[in-house]
């Protein structure tokens, strides 16, 4: 019976339903006092809850393939991932569906280029049991706060820690932890196919407080993770040909690869910014005029937001920094 197959999951569902029915039917007879009956009730509840958790775990495992088979569950070694210990049907299925070649397994030897580096083993990094599966998983924790204080003061904000990161710069695309290690028609696409997201904190607060004379002051504070960067290295077809044994396919002149795992490396300085506003309210009969003075980046921080990710002489050269202090005047008329 396959660990990820429908028969195993169906069996667990049937056992769970049967256990629930048994608890309902047997509960009246165990409802009286006495140590044996109390122990019986505890044992039945523990058994039922255990089956429920086991069924849920089996469903999650069938969907995300945490453990591909019983061998994985027993903790036996899975490296290299394609080897003679794998069922021959897997190699046949992959070779027929993806490559059209024979069903010989793919494995590295001491003479294989990059065999000493797991991240460069090409097809040896592919897990056939994850063929066709792409995952994106977010894990995090949020703490939010909203409060009133004094005579009309407000404060709100929160703290987040999670495994998301912003690619390229603080205004780039946000990623959760992703795994794209299922492409088997091109070994190069398996290189750095899983993002290496660290857990990072984000803190944001804003507040305001009324002052005498129809003045009001407000401020926003944010602390964000430092910018992420890569090391994009461009290799020409002529440089690849000696090791590959042929030029790049399709007449491709060069190929660019990122030497660093996606989402793994960040600059040292976090992004800290404070913005403030001073408001004066003028009243004229039924009309109100609100004059605003906004100050962005109060402390004139020059934190680096983005660097050159092209590996070479200008690698890590800043290409964008936090905008300097900015003053803005505004008027709002209500009538």
Phi and psi restraints in degrees (value plus and minus 20) as a CYANA .aco file:
   2 UNK   PHI     -93.9   -53.9
   2 UNK   PSI     121.2   161.2
   3 UNK   PHI     -85.1   -45.1
   3 UNK   PSI     -50.9   -10.9
   4 UNK   PHI    -126.6   -86.6
   4 UNK   PSI     -13.2    26.8
   5 UNK   PHI    -103.2   -63.2
   5 UNK   PSI     142.5   182.5
   6 UNK   PHI     -87.2   -47.2
   6 UNK   PSI     -46.4    -6.4
   7 UNK   PHI     -87.2   -47.2
   7 UNK   PSI     -62.3   -22.3
   8 UNK   PHI     -85.1   -45.1
   8 UNK   PSI     -64.9   -24.9
   9 UNK   PHI     -85.3   -45.3
   9 UNK   PSI     -61.1   -21.1
  10 UNK   PHI     -82.6   -42.6
  10 UNK   PSI     -59.0   -19.0
  11 UNK   PHI     -81.6   -41.6
  11 UNK   PSI     -62.6   -22.6
  12 UNK   PHI     -84.3   -44.3
  12 UNK   PSI     -59.7   -19.7
  13 UNK   PHI     -83.1   -43.1
  13 UNK   PSI     -64.2   -24.2
  14 UNK   PHI     -82.6   -42.6
  14 UNK   PSI     -64.4   -24.4
  15 UNK   PHI     -83.6   -43.6
  15 UNK   PSI     -58.0   -18.0
  16 UNK   PHI     -85.9   -45.9
  16 UNK   PSI     -64.7   -24.7
  17 UNK   PHI     -83.4   -43.4
  17 UNK   PSI     -61.7   -21.7
  18 UNK   PHI     -84.2   -44.2
  18 UNK   PSI     -59.5   -19.5
  19 UNK   PHI     -86.1   -46.1
  19 UNK   PSI     -57.9   -17.9
  20 UNK   PHI     -84.6   -44.6
  20 UNK   PSI     -63.7   -23.7
  21 UNK   PHI     -82.9   -42.9
  21 UNK   PSI     -59.4   -19.4
  22 UNK   PHI     -84.4   -44.4
  22 UNK   PSI     -59.2   -19.2
  23 UNK   PHI     -84.4   -44.4
  23 UNK   PSI     -63.3   -23.3
  24 UNK   PHI     -82.9   -42.9
  24 UNK   PSI     -62.3   -22.3
  25 UNK   PHI     -93.2   -53.2
  25 UNK   PSI     -56.4   -16.4
  26 UNK   PHI    -109.5   -69.5
  26 UNK   PSI     -32.4     7.6
  27 UNK   PHI     -81.8   -41.8
  27 UNK   PSI     -61.5   -21.5
  28 UNK   PHI     -79.5   -39.5
  28 UNK   PSI     -57.2   -17.2
  29 UNK   PHI     -93.5   -53.5
  29 UNK   PSI     -36.7     3.3
  30 UNK   PHI    -124.5   -84.5
  30 UNK   PSI      -9.1    30.9
  31 UNK   PHI    -101.5   -61.5
  31 UNK   PSI     -33.1     6.9
  32 UNK   PHI    -101.6   -61.6
  32 UNK   PSI     151.9   191.9
  33 UNK   PHI     -93.6   -53.6
  33 UNK   PSI     143.2   183.2
  34 UNK   PHI     107.3   147.3
  34 UNK   PSI     122.4   162.4
  35 UNK   PHI     -80.4   -40.4
  35 UNK   PSI     -65.3   -25.3
  36 UNK   PHI     -80.3   -40.3
  36 UNK   PSI     -61.0   -21.0
  37 UNK   PHI     -88.8   -48.8
  37 UNK   PSI     -59.3   -19.3
  38 UNK   PHI     -82.8   -42.8
  38 UNK   PSI     -63.6   -23.6
  39 UNK   PHI     -83.2   -43.2
  39 UNK   PSI     -57.3   -17.3
  40 UNK   PHI     -84.4   -44.4
  40 UNK   PSI     -62.4   -22.4
  41 UNK   PHI     -83.4   -43.4
  41 UNK   PSI     -63.5   -23.5
  42 UNK   PHI     -82.5   -42.5
  42 UNK   PSI     -64.0   -24.0
  43 UNK   PHI     -83.6   -43.6
  43 UNK   PSI     -60.3   -20.3
  44 UNK   PHI     -87.1   -47.1
  44 UNK   PSI     -60.6   -20.6
  45 UNK   PHI     -86.2   -46.2
  45 UNK   PSI     -61.5   -21.5
  46 UNK   PHI     -84.1   -44.1
  46 UNK   PSI     -62.9   -22.9
  47 UNK   PHI     -82.2   -42.2
  47 UNK   PSI     -64.0   -24.0
  48 UNK   PHI     -84.3   -44.3
  48 UNK   PSI     -65.7   -25.7
  49 UNK   PHI     -85.1   -45.1
  49 UNK   PSI     -55.9   -15.9
  50 UNK   PHI     -82.3   -42.3
  50 UNK   PSI     -61.7   -21.7
  51 UNK   PHI     -86.1   -46.1
  51 UNK   PSI     -59.2   -19.2
  52 UNK   PHI     -82.1   -42.1
  52 UNK   PSI     -66.3   -26.3
  53 UNK   PHI     -84.6   -44.6
  53 UNK   PSI     -59.9   -19.9
  54 UNK   PHI     -85.2   -45.2
  54 UNK   PSI     -59.2   -19.2
  55 UNK   PHI     -84.8   -44.8
  55 UNK   PSI     -64.2   -24.2
  56 UNK   PHI     -83.0   -43.0
  56 UNK   PSI     -61.5   -21.5
  57 UNK   PHI     -84.0   -44.0
  57 UNK   PSI     -59.2   -19.2
  58 UNK   PHI     -85.0   -45.0
  58 UNK   PSI     -58.6   -18.6
  59 UNK   PHI     -85.2   -45.2
  59 UNK   PSI     -64.7   -24.7
  60 UNK   PHI     -83.3   -43.3
  60 UNK   PSI     -60.3   -20.3
  61 UNK   PHI     -87.0   -47.0
  61 UNK   PSI     -57.0   -17.0
  62 UNK   PHI     -86.2   -46.2
  62 UNK   PSI     -50.0   -10.0
  63 UNK   PHI    -103.2   -63.2
  63 UNK   PSI     -62.1   -22.1
  64 UNK   PHI    -127.4   -87.4
  64 UNK   PSI     -26.3    13.7
  65 UNK   PHI      35.6    75.6
  65 UNK   PSI      37.8    77.8
  66 UNK   PHI     -89.6   -49.6
  66 UNK   PSI     -59.7   -19.7
  67 UNK   PHI    -146.9  -106.9
  67 UNK   PSI     100.9   140.9
  68 UNK   PHI     -98.8   -58.8
  68 UNK   PSI     -53.8   -13.8
  69 UNK   PHI    -172.7  -132.7
  69 UNK   PSI    -198.5  -158.5
  70 UNK   PHI     -85.8   -45.8
  70 UNK   PSI     -48.9    -8.9
  71 UNK   PHI     -83.6   -43.6
  71 UNK   PSI     -62.7   -22.7
  72 UNK   PHI     -82.5   -42.5
  72 UNK   PSI     -60.3   -20.3
  73 UNK   PHI     -84.8   -44.8
  73 UNK   PSI     -52.5   -12.5
  74 UNK   PHI     -99.3   -59.3
  74 UNK   PSI     -25.1    14.9
  75 UNK   PHI      67.3   107.3
  75 UNK   PSI      -5.2    34.8
  76 UNK   PHI     -89.9   -49.9
  76 UNK   PSI     135.7   175.7
  77 UNK   PHI     -81.8   -41.8
  77 UNK   PSI     119.9   159.9
  78 UNK   PHI    -137.2   -97.2
  78 UNK   PSI      -4.6    35.4
  79 UNK   PHI    -137.5   -97.5
  79 UNK   PSI     111.3   151.3
  80 UNK   PHI     -91.0   -51.0
  80 UNK   PSI     137.7   177.7
  81 UNK   PHI     -92.8   -52.8
  81 UNK   PSI     -50.5   -10.5
  82 UNK   PHI    -127.3   -87.3
  82 UNK   PSI      92.7   132.7
  83 UNK   PHI    -170.9  -130.9
  83 UNK   PSI    -199.5  -159.5
  84 UNK   PHI     -89.7   -49.7
  84 UNK   PSI     -34.6     5.4
  85 UNK   PHI     -98.2   -58.2
  85 UNK   PSI     -32.4     7.6
  86 UNK   PHI     -97.1   -57.1
  86 UNK   PSI     129.5   169.5
  87 UNK   PHI     -79.8   -39.8
  87 UNK   PSI     119.3   159.3
  88 UNK   PHI     -84.7   -44.7
  88 UNK   PSI     -45.1    -5.1
  89 UNK   PHI     -84.6   -44.6
  89 UNK   PSI     -50.7   -10.7
  90 UNK   PHI     -86.8   -46.8
  90 UNK   PSI     -68.4   -28.4
  91 UNK   PHI     -81.5   -41.5
  91 UNK   PSI     -58.8   -18.8
  92 UNK   PHI     -85.0   -45.0
  92 UNK   PSI     -61.9   -21.9
  93 UNK   PHI     -84.5   -44.5
  93 UNK   PSI     -64.2   -24.2
  94 UNK   PHI     -88.0   -48.0
  94 UNK   PSI     -63.7   -23.7
  95 UNK   PHI     -86.7   -46.7
  95 UNK   PSI     -55.8   -15.8
  96 UNK   PHI     -95.4   -55.4
  96 UNK   PSI     -60.4   -20.4
  97 UNK   PHI    -101.9   -61.9
  97 UNK   PSI     -51.7   -11.7
  98 UNK   PHI    -129.2   -89.2
  98 UNK   PSI     -56.8   -16.8
  99 UNK   PHI    -133.7   -93.7
  99 UNK   PSI     -45.5    -5.5
 100 UNK   PHI      53.7    93.7
 100 UNK   PSI     -10.2    29.8
 101 UNK   PHI    -119.6   -79.6
 101 UNK   PSI    -192.1  -152.1
 102 UNK   PHI     -92.3   -52.3
 102 UNK   PSI     157.3   197.3
 103 UNK   PHI    -116.9   -76.9
 103 UNK   PSI       2.2    42.2
 104 UNK   PHI     -88.8   -48.8
 104 UNK   PSI     123.4   163.4
 105 UNK   PHI     -94.3   -54.3
 105 UNK   PSI     136.7   176.7
 106 UNK   PHI    -125.8   -85.8
 106 UNK   PSI     106.0   146.0
 107 UNK   PHI    -169.4  -129.4
 107 UNK   PSI     138.9   178.9
 108 UNK   PHI    -118.9   -78.9
 108 UNK   PSI     133.7   173.7
 109 UNK   PHI    -149.1  -109.1
 109 UNK   PSI     157.7   197.7
 110 UNK   PHI     -84.5   -44.5
 110 UNK   PSI     -40.0     0.0
 111 UNK   PHI    -113.5   -73.5
 111 UNK   PSI     -24.5    15.5
 112 UNK   PHI     -93.6   -53.6
 112 UNK   PSI     109.8   149.8
 113 UNK   PHI     -78.9   -38.9
 113 UNK   PSI     109.2   149.2
 114 UNK   PHI      58.5    98.5
 114 UNK   PSI      -9.7    30.3
 115 UNK   PHI     -84.1   -44.1
 115 UNK   PSI     -45.9    -5.9
 116 UNK   PHI     -98.6   -58.6
 116 UNK   PSI     -28.2    11.8
 117 UNK   PHI    -138.6   -98.6
 117 UNK   PSI      92.8   132.8
 118 UNK   PHI     -76.4   -36.4
 118 UNK   PSI     -53.5   -13.5
 119 UNK   PHI     -94.7   -54.7
 119 UNK   PSI     -26.8    13.2
 120 UNK   PHI    -137.9   -97.9
 120 UNK   PSI      -1.5    38.5
 121 UNK   PHI    -106.2   -66.2
 121 UNK   PSI     -16.6    23.4
 122 UNK   PHI      40.8    80.8
 122 UNK   PSI    -146.2  -106.2
 123 UNK   PHI     -83.0   -43.0
 123 UNK   PSI     -41.4    -1.4
 124 UNK   PHI     -87.5   -47.5
 124 UNK   PSI     -36.2     3.8
 125 UNK   PHI    -105.7   -65.7
 125 UNK   PSI     -32.1     7.9
 126 UNK   PHI     -94.5   -54.5
 126 UNK   PSI     117.4   157.4
 127 UNK   PHI    -124.0   -84.0
 127 UNK   PSI      89.5   129.5
 128 UNK   PHI     -81.4   -41.4
 128 UNK   PSI     -43.9    -3.9
 129 UNK   PHI     -96.0   -56.0
 129 UNK   PSI     -31.3     8.7
 130 UNK   PHI    -124.4   -84.4
 130 UNK   PSI      -5.6    34.4
 131 UNK   PHI     -78.8   -38.8
 131 UNK   PSI     104.4   144.4
 132 UNK   PHI      62.8   102.8
 132 UNK   PSI     -12.8    27.2
 133 UNK   PHI    -129.5   -89.5
 133 UNK   PSI     108.3   148.3
 134 UNK   PHI    -141.2  -101.2
 134 UNK   PSI     115.1   155.1
 135 UNK   PHI    -148.9  -108.9
 135 UNK   PSI     127.3   167.3
 136 UNK   PHI    -159.0  -119.0
 136 UNK   PSI      95.6   135.6
 137 UNK   PHI    -143.0  -103.0
 137 UNK   PSI     108.8   148.8
 138 UNK   PHI    -130.1   -90.1
 138 UNK   PSI     110.8   150.8
 139 UNK   PHI    -145.4  -105.4
 139 UNK   PSI     109.1   149.1
 140 UNK   PHI    -188.5  -148.5
 140 UNK   PSI     155.9   195.9
 141 UNK   PHI    -162.2  -122.2
 141 UNK   PSI     114.4   154.4
 142 UNK   PHI    -140.5  -100.5
 142 UNK   PSI     119.7   159.7
 143 UNK   PHI    -150.7  -110.7
 143 UNK   PSI      96.5   136.5
 144 UNK   PHI    -132.0   -92.0
 144 UNK   PSI     128.5   168.5
 145 UNK   PHI    -157.0  -117.0
 145 UNK   PSI     116.2   156.2
 146 UNK   PHI    -161.2  -121.2
 146 UNK   PSI     106.5   146.5
 147 UNK   PHI    -166.9  -126.9
 147 UNK   PSI     135.9   175.9
 148 UNK   PHI    -140.6  -100.6
 148 UNK   PSI     123.2   163.2
 149 UNK   PHI    -169.4  -129.4
 149 UNK   PSI     140.4   180.4
 150 UNK   PHI      39.0    79.0
 150 UNK   PSI    -162.7  -122.7
 151 UNK   PHI    -127.6   -87.6
 151 UNK   PSI      56.8    96.8
 152 UNK   PHI      79.1   119.1
 152 UNK   PSI     -12.6    27.4
 153 UNK   PHI     -98.7   -58.7
 153 UNK   PSI     125.4   165.4
 154 UNK   PHI    -150.7  -110.7
 154 UNK   PSI     128.2   168.2
 155 UNK   PHI    -165.5  -125.5
 155 UNK   PSI     110.2   150.2
 156 UNK   PHI    -167.3  -127.3
 156 UNK   PSI     138.9   178.9
 157 UNK   PHI     138.0   178.0
 157 UNK   PSI    -183.8  -143.8
 158 UNK   PHI    -198.4  -158.4
 158 UNK   PSI     157.6   197.6
 159 UNK   PHI    -150.7  -110.7
 159 UNK   PSI     115.2   155.2
 160 UNK   PHI    -148.6  -108.6
 160 UNK   PSI     117.2   157.2
 161 UNK   PHI    -150.1  -110.1
 161 UNK   PSI     108.2   148.2
 162 UNK   PHI    -183.4  -143.4
 162 UNK   PSI     159.2   199.2
 163 UNK   PHI    -123.0   -83.0
 163 UNK   PSI       9.1    49.1
 164 UNK   PHI    -109.6   -69.6
 164 UNK   PSI     134.0   174.0
 165 UNK   PHI    -164.8  -124.8
 165 UNK   PSI     137.7   177.7
 166 UNK   PHI    -124.6   -84.6
 166 UNK   PSI     101.0   141.0
 167 UNK   PHI     -97.5   -57.5
 167 UNK   PSI     111.4   151.4
 168 UNK   PHI      67.3   107.3
 168 UNK   PSI     -74.9   -34.9
 169 UNK   PHI    -176.9  -136.9
 169 UNK   PSI     159.4   199.4
 170 UNK   PHI     -91.3   -51.3
 170 UNK   PSI     -31.2     8.8
 171 UNK   PHI    -132.0   -92.0
 171 UNK   PSI      -3.0    37.0
 172 UNK   PHI    -103.9   -63.9
 172 UNK   PSI    -180.9  -140.9
 173 UNK   PHI    -104.7   -64.7
 173 UNK   PSI     115.9   155.9
 174 UNK   PHI    -109.7   -69.7
 174 UNK   PSI     111.4   151.4
 175 UNK   PHI    -142.1  -102.1
 175 UNK   PSI     119.8   159.8
 176 UNK   PHI    -108.3   -68.3
 176 UNK   PSI    -199.5  -159.5
 177 UNK   PHI     -87.4   -47.4
 177 UNK   PSI     101.1   141.1
 178 UNK   PHI    -137.1   -97.1
 178 UNK   PSI     131.0   171.0
 179 UNK   PHI    -155.6  -115.6
 179 UNK   PSI      92.1   132.1
 180 UNK   PHI    -134.2   -94.2
 180 UNK   PSI       7.8    47.8
 181 UNK   PHI    -104.0   -64.0
 181 UNK   PSI      41.7    81.7
 182 UNK   PHI    -153.2  -113.2
 182 UNK   PSI     -25.1    14.9
 183 UNK   PHI     -95.3   -55.3
 183 UNK   PSI     103.8   143.8
 184 UNK   PHI    -137.8   -97.8
 184 UNK   PSI     -19.6    20.4
 185 UNK   PHI    -110.0   -70.0
 185 UNK   PSI     -30.7     9.3
 186 UNK   PHI    -164.4  -124.4
 186 UNK   PSI      90.3   130.3
 187 UNK   PHI     -77.4   -37.4
 187 UNK   PSI     -52.0   -12.0
 188 UNK   PHI     -82.3   -42.3
 188 UNK   PSI     -50.4   -10.4
 189 UNK   PHI     -93.2   -53.2
 189 UNK   PSI     -31.2     8.8
 190 UNK   PHI    -109.1   -69.1
 190 UNK   PSI     -24.7    15.3
 191 UNK   PHI     -94.4   -54.4
 191 UNK   PSI     106.9   146.9
 192 UNK   PHI      31.3    71.3
 192 UNK   PSI      24.3    64.3
 193 UNK   PHI    -103.0   -63.0
 193 UNK   PSI     -26.8    13.2
 194 UNK   PHI    -140.8  -100.8
 194 UNK   PSI     105.5   145.5
 195 UNK   PHI     -91.2   -51.2
 195 UNK   PSI     130.2   170.2
 196 UNK   PHI    -131.3   -91.3
 196 UNK   PSI      42.9    82.9
 197 UNK   PHI     -90.6   -50.6
 197 UNK   PSI     104.1   144.1
 198 UNK   PHI    -104.8   -64.8
 198 UNK   PSI     148.5   188.5
 199 UNK   PHI    -107.7   -67.7
 199 UNK   PSI     105.9   145.9
 200 UNK   PHI    -148.9  -108.9
 200 UNK   PSI     129.5   169.5
 201 UNK   PHI    -119.1   -79.1
 201 UNK   PSI     123.3   163.3
 202 UNK   PHI    -150.7  -110.7
 202 UNK   PSI     108.5   148.5
 203 UNK   PHI    -146.5  -106.5
 203 UNK   PSI     109.3   149.3
 204 UNK   PHI    -160.6  -120.6
 204 UNK   PSI     112.9   152.9
 205 UNK   PHI    -160.4  -120.4
 205 UNK   PSI     126.7   166.7
 206 UNK   PHI    -162.4  -122.4
 206 UNK   PSI     127.9   167.9
 207 UNK   PHI    -176.1  -136.1
 207 UNK   PSI     143.0   183.0
 208 UNK   PHI    -167.8  -127.8
 208 UNK   PSI     137.4   177.4
 209 UNK   PHI    -171.6  -131.6
 209 UNK   PSI     113.5   153.5
 210 UNK   PHI     -97.6   -57.6
 210 UNK   PSI     124.0   164.0
 211 UNK   PHI    -139.1   -99.1
 211 UNK   PSI     141.2   181.2
 212 UNK   PHI     -80.1   -40.1
 212 UNK   PSI     132.7   172.7
 213 UNK   PHI      60.3   100.3
 213 UNK   PSI       5.7    45.7
 214 UNK   PHI      41.2    81.2
 214 UNK   PSI      11.8    51.8
 215 UNK   PHI    -116.5   -76.5
 215 UNK   PSI     134.5   174.5
 216 UNK   PHI    -166.4  -126.4
 216 UNK   PSI     115.0   155.0
 217 UNK   PHI    -135.5   -95.5
 217 UNK   PSI     121.6   161.6
 218 UNK   PHI    -161.4  -121.4
 218 UNK   PSI     135.0   175.0
 219 UNK   PHI    -170.4  -130.4
 219 UNK   PSI     133.0   173.0
 220 UNK   PHI    -149.4  -109.4
 220 UNK   PSI     110.9   150.9
 221 UNK   PHI    -143.2  -103.2
 221 UNK   PSI     116.8   156.8
 222 UNK   PHI    -162.9  -122.9
 222 UNK   PSI     121.1   161.1
 223 UNK   PHI    -148.1  -108.1
 223 UNK   PSI      92.7   132.7
 224 UNK   PHI    -137.3   -97.3
 224 UNK   PSI     136.9   176.9
 225 UNK   PHI     -82.0   -42.0
 225 UNK   PSI     134.0   174.0
 226 UNK   PHI     -84.8   -44.8
 226 UNK   PSI     142.6   182.6
 227 UNK   PHI     -89.3   -49.3
 227 UNK   PSI     123.0   163.0
 228 UNK   PHI    -107.5   -67.5
 228 UNK   PSI     128.5   168.5
 229 UNK   PHI    -165.0  -125.0
 229 UNK   PSI     143.0   183.0
 230 UNK   PHI    -144.2  -104.2
 230 UNK   PSI    -188.0  -148.0
 231 UNK   PHI    -162.5  -122.5
 231 UNK   PSI      62.3   102.3
 232 UNK   PHI    -100.0   -60.0
 232 UNK   PSI      97.7   137.7
 233 UNK   PHI    -133.7   -93.7
 233 UNK   PSI     105.5   145.5
 234 UNK   PHI    -118.9   -78.9
 234 UNK   PSI     106.1   146.1
 235 UNK   PHI    -139.6   -99.6
 235 UNK   PSI     113.1   153.1
 236 UNK   PHI    -101.3   -61.3
 236 UNK   PSI     139.6   179.6
 237 UNK   PHI     -82.6   -42.6
 237 UNK   PSI     -54.9   -14.9
 238 UNK   PHI     -85.0   -45.0
 238 UNK   PSI     -55.5   -15.5
 239 UNK   PHI     -94.1   -54.1
 239 UNK   PSI     -46.9    -6.9
 240 UNK   PHI    -103.4   -63.4
 240 UNK   PSI     -49.7    -9.7
 241 UNK   PHI     -75.6   -35.6
 241 UNK   PSI     -63.2   -23.2
 242 UNK   PHI     -78.9   -38.9
 242 UNK   PSI     -59.0   -19.0
 243 UNK   PHI    -105.0   -65.0
 243 UNK   PSI     -52.4   -12.4
 244 UNK   PHI    -101.0   -61.0
 244 UNK   PSI     -47.4    -7.4
 245 UNK   PHI      69.1   109.1
 245 UNK   PSI     -18.3    21.7
 246 UNK   PHI    -184.3  -144.3
 246 UNK   PSI     143.7   183.7
 247 UNK   PHI     -90.5   -50.5
 247 UNK   PSI     148.7   188.7
 248 UNK   PHI     -84.6   -44.6
 248 UNK   PSI     125.5   165.5
 249 UNK   PHI     -88.0   -48.0
 249 UNK   PSI     133.0   173.0
 250 UNK   PHI      51.3    91.3
 250 UNK   PSI      -3.4    36.6
 251 UNK   PHI      51.0    91.0
 251 UNK   PSI       0.1    40.1
 252 UNK   PHI     -84.4   -44.4
 252 UNK   PSI     109.0   149.0
 253 UNK   PHI     -97.7   -57.7
 253 UNK   PSI     -56.8   -16.8
 254 UNK   PHI    -177.1  -137.1
 254 UNK   PSI     149.2   189.2
 255 UNK   PHI    -157.6  -117.6
 255 UNK   PSI     123.2   163.2
 256 UNK   PHI    -132.0   -92.0
 256 UNK   PSI     108.7   148.7
 257 UNK   PHI    -146.3  -106.3
 257 UNK   PSI     131.1   171.1
 258 UNK   PHI    -113.3   -73.3
 258 UNK   PSI      99.1   139.1
 259 UNK   PHI     -93.1   -53.1
 259 UNK   PSI     -33.9     6.1
 260 UNK   PHI    -131.1   -91.1
 260 UNK   PSI     124.4   164.4
 261 UNK   PHI     -80.9   -40.9
 261 UNK   PSI     124.7   164.7
 262 UNK   PHI     -83.3   -43.3
 262 UNK   PSI     108.2   148.2
 263 UNK   PHI      56.8    96.8
 263 UNK   PSI      -4.2    35.8
 264 UNK   PHI    -116.1   -76.1
 264 UNK   PSI     -50.2   -10.2
 265 UNK   PHI    -138.9   -98.9
 265 UNK   PSI     117.6   157.6
 266 UNK   PHI    -156.3  -116.3
 266 UNK   PSI     137.8   177.8
 267 UNK   PHI     -88.0   -48.0
 267 UNK   PSI     145.9   185.9
 268 UNK   PHI    -100.9   -60.9
 268 UNK   PSI     -51.2   -11.2
 269 UNK   PHI    -114.9   -74.9
 269 UNK   PSI     103.3   143.3
 270 UNK   PHI     -89.5   -49.5
 270 UNK   PSI     141.7   181.7
 271 UNK   PHI    -116.8   -76.8
 271 UNK   PSI      89.8   129.8
 272 UNK   PHI    -134.0   -94.0
 272 UNK   PSI     109.5   149.5
 273 UNK   PHI    -164.8  -124.8
 273 UNK   PSI     118.0   158.0
 274 UNK   PHI    -146.5  -106.5
 274 UNK   PSI     105.6   145.6
 275 UNK   PHI    -136.6   -96.6
 275 UNK   PSI     127.7   167.7
 276 UNK   PHI    -158.7  -118.7
 276 UNK   PSI     135.7   175.7
 277 UNK   PHI    -160.9  -120.9
 277 UNK   PSI     117.4   157.4
 278 UNK   PHI    -138.1   -98.1
 278 UNK   PSI     105.7   145.7
 279 UNK   PHI    -140.3  -100.3
 279 UNK   PSI     117.0   157.0
 280 UNK   PHI    -141.7  -101.7
 280 UNK   PSI     107.9   147.9
 281 UNK   PHI    -124.5   -84.5
 281 UNK   PSI     105.5   145.5
 282 UNK   PHI    -130.9   -90.9
 282 UNK   PSI     113.8   153.8
 283 UNK   PHI    -134.4   -94.4
 283 UNK   PSI     109.4   149.4
 284 UNK   PHI    -152.5  -112.5
 284 UNK   PSI      76.8   116.8
 285 UNK   PHI      35.8    75.8
 285 UNK   PSI    -136.8   -96.8
 286 UNK   PHI    -111.1   -71.1
 286 UNK   PSI     -17.5    22.5
 287 UNK   PHI    -127.1   -87.1
 287 UNK   PSI     131.3   171.3
 288 UNK   PHI    -150.5  -110.5
 288 UNK   PSI     115.8   155.8
 289 UNK   PHI    -139.3   -99.3
 289 UNK   PSI     105.5   145.5
 290 UNK   PHI    -133.1   -93.1
 290 UNK   PSI      97.2   137.2
 291 UNK   PHI    -120.9   -80.9
 291 UNK   PSI     108.9   148.9
 292 UNK   PHI    -139.1   -99.1
 292 UNK   PSI     119.3   159.3
 293 UNK   PHI    -141.0  -101.0
 293 UNK   PSI      91.4   131.4
 294 UNK   PHI    -124.1   -84.1
 294 UNK   PSI     116.9   156.9
 295 UNK   PHI    -144.6  -104.6
 295 UNK   PSI      91.9   131.9
 296 UNK   PHI    -115.4   -75.4
 296 UNK   PSI     120.4   160.4
 297 UNK   PHI      35.5    75.5
 297 UNK   PSI      44.4    84.4
 298 UNK   PHI     -73.4   -33.4
 298 UNK   PSI     -61.9   -21.9
 299 UNK   PHI    -111.0   -71.0
 299 UNK   PSI     -10.5    29.5
 300 UNK   PHI      34.0    74.0
 300 UNK   PSI      24.3    64.3
 301 UNK   PHI     -88.9   -48.9
 301 UNK   PSI     126.5   166.5
 302 UNK   PHI    -142.0  -102.0
 302 UNK   PSI      22.0    62.0
 303 UNK   PHI     -82.0   -42.0
 303 UNK   PSI     120.4   160.4
 304 UNK   PHI     -94.6   -54.6
 304 UNK   PSI     107.8   147.8
 305 UNK   PHI    -120.7   -80.7
 305 UNK   PSI     -45.5    -5.5
 306 UNK   PHI    -175.6  -135.6
 306 UNK   PSI     122.9   162.9
 307 UNK   PHI    -146.3  -106.3
 307 UNK   PSI     145.3   185.3
 308 UNK   PHI     -92.5   -52.5
 308 UNK   PSI      98.3   138.3
 309 UNK   PHI    -116.8   -76.8
 309 UNK   PSI     -12.3    27.7
 310 UNK   PHI    -102.5   -62.5
 310 UNK   PSI      98.3   138.3
 311 UNK   PHI     -88.3   -48.3
 311 UNK   PSI     102.8   142.8
 312 UNK   PHI     144.2   184.2
 312 UNK   PSI    -174.5  -134.5
 313 UNK   PHI     -84.5   -44.5
 313 UNK   PSI     -55.0   -15.0
 314 UNK   PHI    -120.5   -80.5
 314 UNK   PSI      -3.0    37.0
 315 UNK   PHI     -80.5   -40.5
 315 UNK   PSI     115.3   155.3
 316 UNK   PHI      50.3    90.3
 316 UNK   PSI      -8.2    31.8
 317 UNK   PHI     -93.2   -53.2
 317 UNK   PSI     107.9   147.9
 318 UNK   PHI     -80.4   -40.4
 318 UNK   PSI     116.0   156.0
 319 UNK   PHI    -135.7   -95.7
 319 UNK   PSI     -31.9     8.1
 320 UNK   PHI    -176.1  -136.1
 320 UNK   PSI     114.7   154.7
 321 UNK   PHI    -145.3  -105.3
 321 UNK   PSI     147.2   187.2
 322 UNK   PHI     -81.7   -41.7
 322 UNK   PSI     113.9   153.9
 323 UNK   PHI     -77.3   -37.3
 323 UNK   PSI     122.5   162.5
 324 UNK   PHI     -87.1   -47.1
 324 UNK   PSI     154.3   194.3
 325 UNK   PHI     -75.4   -35.4
 325 UNK   PSI     114.6   154.6
 326 UNK   PHI    -153.3  -113.3
 326 UNK   PSI     109.5   149.5
 327 UNK   PHI    -125.1   -85.1
 327 UNK   PSI     116.8   156.8
 328 UNK   PHI    -157.7  -117.7
 328 UNK   PSI     109.5   149.5
 329 UNK   PHI    -126.6   -86.6
 329 UNK   PSI     119.6   159.6
 330 UNK   PHI    -167.9  -127.9
 330 UNK   PSI     134.6   174.6
 331 UNK   PHI    -151.7  -111.7
 331 UNK   PSI     115.1   155.1
 332 UNK   PHI    -144.2  -104.2
 332 UNK   PSI     106.6   146.6
 333 UNK   PHI    -133.0   -93.0
 333 UNK   PSI     105.5   145.5
 334 UNK   PHI    -129.8   -89.8
 334 UNK   PSI     106.8   146.8
